[in-house]
């Protein structure tokens, strides 16, 4: 649809509010799901995008993710002590740093096969089971979610972004098949996953005198059935909010970013920090897109998805379970994300 000037201004202001308020306002930070839900309703209303199909998608799209979180929550609650025992033995065998390195690397590489959702559910439990301070746990989770978000893109199984790309490019001239993304993006993705794992290892960790017991978070020990249900409900509302927000902002994206040069679009795609990257990919990718342009578009979308909690489903799942606030996430994720974006940008300019 065609937006008028007022609609474009209102939607642009909304984007700024979604980016800024969760980090700067405590009340909104504590009620992020409801805030994004209201923003989604506002965006769809302003862009006049309401339809029966959208309402159905908003209600049904979050079901599988919320159900997975709910079932996993009960399973992890039942087997929590066993899982914690295994993780403690693993840390004792491999050491703390090697354990987190292997966790990030394995989840990142295999997320394209076991899906980003399952990887995030496993990660959230590992993060609780390994003795860490809160600061260490947030850094570990953020870097792991970066790795999972990158790795999951390599197949149509891992997450919707891969499915969108392969669907858009299935015909001439690319005839994209299952191995298309692995062929053209495998080296970029694996390097990013490895870099995330190494960054986690070489980041500053606790000193030997630090009292871990004071900060150790083992919330599942005391997590009630009610809390498991509430957590799944919050994830449901979060995903519903992103569906509405994505559709509401889609006309603005068509009007503005869809026609930008790929070098500029690489940085504009940091909007993926608050929007579903599959939605943006569906807008930006055309069947005749060049591989070089595709690399700039996708790498910008993939990396920036880890910067803020709404950017990726793994972020949402882990932040919900571990009660990570928007400001806490951003403090760790934004510097690393912009570093990664800058490194990829230089590399793509030279070699793409």
ZIVENHU-V182759 format. One record per backbone hydrogen bond with DSSP energy under -1.0 kcal/mol. CO is the residue of the C=O (numbers start at 1). NH is the residue of the N-H. E is the energy in kcal/mol with one decimal. If there is no record, write none. Layout:
BEGIN
((CO/NH/E) (CO/NH/E))
END
This chain:
BEGIN
((4/8/-2.0) (5/9/-2.2) (6/10/-2.6) (7/11/-2.4) (8/12/-2.1) (9/13/-2.5) (10/14/-2.1) (11/15/-1.9) (12/16/-1.7) (13/17/-2.3) (14/18/-2.6) (15/19/-1.9) (16/20/-2.4) (17/21/-2.1) (20/23/-1.1) (20/24/-1.7) (21/25/-2.8) (25/29/-2.4) (26/30/-2.3) (31/35/-2.2) (32/36/-2.7) (33/37/-2.0) (34/38/-2.3) (35/39/-2.2) (36/40/-2.4) (37/41/-2.2) (38/42/-2.4) (39/43/-2.7) (40/44/-2.4) (41/45/-2.2) (42/46/-2.9) (43/47/-2.4) (44/49/-2.5) (51/55/-2.2) (52/56/-2.5) (53/57/-2.3) (54/58/-2.8) (55/59/-1.7) (56/60/-2.6) (57/61/-2.8) (60/63/-1.5) (62/66/-2.9) (63/67/-2.8) (64/68/-2.3) (65/69/-2.3) (66/70/-2.5) (67/71/-2.9) (68/72/-2.5) (69/73/-2.1) (70/74/-1.9) (71/75/-2.5) (72/76/-3.1) (73/77/-1.6) (74/78/-2.1) (75/79/-2.7) (79/83/-2.5) (80/84/-2.7) (81/85/-1.9) (82/86/-2.2) (83/87/-2.4) (84/88/-2.3) (85/89/-2.0) (86/90/-2.3) (87/91/-2.6) (88/92/-2.2) (89/93/-2.2) (90/94/-3.0) (91/95/-2.3) (95/99/-1.8) (96/100/-2.0) (97/101/-2.1) (98/102/-2.6) (99/103/-2.1) (100/104/-2.3) (101/105/-2.4) (102/106/-2.8) (103/107/-2.5) (104/108/-2.2) (105/109/-2.4) (106/110/-2.6) (107/111/-1.0) (110/113/-1.6) (110/114/-2.7) (111/115/-1.2) (115/119/-2.0) (116/120/-2.2) (117/121/-2.2) (118/122/-2.4) (119/123/-2.6) (120/124/-2.6) (121/125/-1.3) (122/126/-2.4) (123/127/-2.9) (125/129/-2.0) (126/130/-2.3) (133/137/-2.5) (134/138/-2.6) (135/139/-2.1) (136/140/-2.7) (137/141/-2.6) (138/142/-2.8) (139/143/-2.4) (140/144/-2.0) (141/145/-2.5) (142/146/-1.9) (143/147/-2.0) (144/148/-2.8) (145/149/-2.8) (146/150/-2.1) (147/151/-2.8) (148/152/-2.5) (150/153/-1.1) (151/154/-1.4) (158/116/-2.4) (159/163/-1.0) (160/164/-2.6) (161/165/-2.3) (162/166/-2.3) (163/167/-2.2) (164/168/-2.6) (165/169/-1.9) (169/176/-3.0) (171/175/-3.3) (177/180/-1.8) (179/183/-2.6) (180/184/-2.1) (181/185/-2.5) (182/186/-1.5) (185/189/-2.9) (186/190/-2.8) (187/191/-1.8) (188/192/-2.0) (189/193/-2.6) (190/194/-2.7) (191/195/-2.5) (192/196/-2.2) (193/197/-2.2) (194/198/-2.6) (195/199/-2.5) (196/200/-1.8) (197/201/-1.4) (198/202/-2.6) (199/203/-1.1) (207/210/-1.8) (210/212/-1.2) (212/216/-1.9) (218/221/-1.7) (219/222/-1.1) (224/228/-1.7) (225/229/-2.1) (226/230/-2.6) (227/231/-2.3) (228/232/-1.8) (229/233/-2.4) (230/234/-2.3) (231/235/-2.0) (232/236/-2.2) (233/237/-2.4) (234/238/-2.4) (235/239/-2.6) (236/240/-2.4) (237/241/-2.4) (238/242/-1.9) (239/243/-2.0) (240/244/-2.2) (241/245/-2.8) (242/246/-2.6) (243/247/-2.1) (244/248/-2.5) (245/249/-2.0) (249/253/-2.1) (250/254/-2.5) (251/255/-1.9) (252/256/-1.7) (253/258/-1.9) (256/259/-1.0) (257/260/-1.6) (261/265/-2.9) (262/266/-1.7) (264/268/-2.2) (265/269/-2.3) (267/270/-1.7) (268/271/-1.8) (269/272/-2.2) (270/273/-2.2) (271/274/-2.1) (271/275/-1.2) (276/280/-1.4) (277/281/-2.4) (278/282/-2.1) (279/283/-1.2) (280/284/-2.5) (281/285/-2.5) (286/289/-2.0) (290/294/-2.5) (291/295/-2.2) (292/296/-1.7) (293/297/-2.6) (294/298/-2.8) (295/299/-2.1) (296/300/-1.7) (297/301/-2.0) (298/302/-3.2) (299/303/-2.1) (300/304/-1.7) (301/305/-1.0) (303/306/-1.8) (304/307/-1.5) (308/311/-1.6) (312/316/-1.8) (313/317/-2.6) (314/318/-2.5) (315/319/-2.7) (316/320/-2.0) (317/321/-2.1) (318/322/-2.5) (319/324/-1.8) (325/329/-2.5) (326/330/-2.8) (327/331/-2.1) (328/332/-1.1) (329/333/-3.3) (330/334/-2.2) (332/336/-1.1) (333/337/-2.8) (334/338/-2.6) (335/339/-1.8) (336/340/-2.6) (337/341/-2.8) (338/342/-2.2) (339/343/-2.3) (340/344/-2.6) (341/345/-2.4) (342/346/-2.2) (343/347/-2.2) (344/348/-3.0) (345/349/-2.3) (346/350/-1.6) (347/351/-2.9) (348/352/-1.7))
END
